[in-house]
Amino acid sequence: MPAKGKHRRTTSGPITRGVLAAGTGGAVLALPLLGATGAHAAEQAAPAAKPAAAAAQSAPAASVAKKASTPKTYSVVSGDYLSKIAADQKVKGGWQKLYQDNRDVVGDNPSLIFPGMKLTLGAKAAGQAAPTEAAPSKTEQAPENEPAPKASAPAQSTAADTSESASEGDSSGWTAPVAAANVTTQYRASGASWSSGYHTGSDFQAASGTSVRAIGAGTVVSAGWSGSYGNEIVIQHSDGMYSQYAHLSSLGVSAGQTVTGGEQIGLSGSTGNSTGPHLHFEVRTGPSYGSDVDPIAYLRSHGVSI
C-alpha cells in the first residue's frame, strides 16, 4: 500500500520523447532546406538577367558609333573659299581633300564656290562611290615582278619641271613665279575692271592649285587675306623691291619667314575679285598698292627669260 500524501508523477515514455525530438528536429531542418531552395532559385535567375544587361549596355554604344559615322555638312557663306573652310573646320588633307570629296558639288573649278553650297566634311559627298575594301587585296595579290605601267610618269613630269625651271631662271636664284610662264594680261593694260584704270601687274595662266614660287630670295612681309586681291603674299627682296602674288587658293608661308628663289610659297586660285583661276603678280617699290613697276622687265633684269 502506498504511503499517504505522496503522488506518483506521470512520466512520458521513450516513444513520446522520440516523436517530440523528431518533430523538433524536423522543424529545425525545414528552415535551412527552404533557404537553400531560395538561394538556388536566385542563382538560376542571375544568368538570365546578364544578357538583358549586356543588351542594354550595347544599345548606347551602337548609338554613339552611328552618330560618329554620320558625315558633317557645311553650308558655304559669302567670303568662303576651300582653303579657308578646310582650315577652319580642321579637315584632314586640307582643301585638296575637301575638293576631292565634294567635286560633284563644286565642279571642275575648285575656286568657284557659291553661298548655299552644301559641302561634306571628312567623307565623300552623296552620289560618289565609296571605295570598297576588296580593292587593296587585288594589289596585294599581284605578282611582285609585274611592271607598274604608270611608275615612270612622275619621273618624266619631274624632269620636265626641272627643265622648265632651268629655262625660266638663272644661277643667281631668280625665277618666274610659275612654271611654263605664260602672261595672259599685260602690265598697264587699260580697263574699267581695275580701280586705278589700268592693270597694276601681270596675270599668269595658272590652273587652280598650281604651285606658286618666290621669284627670288627674301623675307615674307605679309601673307593673308587682302580684299579684292583675295589671298596674297608680299615678299621683300635683298635689293629693296617687293613682289606680290594674289588670288591664291592656299598660303604656304607666313609673315617674317625667309624664302629662297624658286621655293613654293602657295597655290594659285581665284579668291578675291577674280574672274577665274590665275596668278596676279606685281613688283613694287614698296609693300603696298600703288607703287607698282613693270614686273616682266624686273624679272628679265635678273636674267629670267619670259
Summary of the structure (lengths in Angstrom):
residues: 306
radius of gyration: 42.1
end to end distance: 159.0
largest distance: 162.2
contacts: 822
relative contact order: 0.10
helix: 36%
strand: 19%
